[in-house]
Amino acid sequence: MKVPGQYLNKVQLANLLGITKRGVEELMRSRKIPFLALGHRTVRFYWPAVEKALGKFEHKAIASE
């Protein structure tokens, strides 16, 4: 799947992230990922924005010497 620059639906984003559609909905509810609401049931996700938002939750290990 070509991703950068594309708008994705819930199922496509879930597959890309390796989670369920319900997991995507939970990320939306908790406002952890940005989305575009295009109608009552239609939402789209811009992959670069989602990737950037999820990057804020990344924890980097500190190497011990």
Number of C-alpha atoms within 10 A of each C-alpha: 5 5 13 10 10 12 16 17 16 19 14 16 21 17 12 13 12 10 12 14 16 12 14 20 14 13 14 13 10 9 11 15 20 18 19 11 11 9 7 6 6 10 14 17 19 19 20 13 15 15 13 12 15 13 10 9 9 8 7 6 6 6 5 4 3
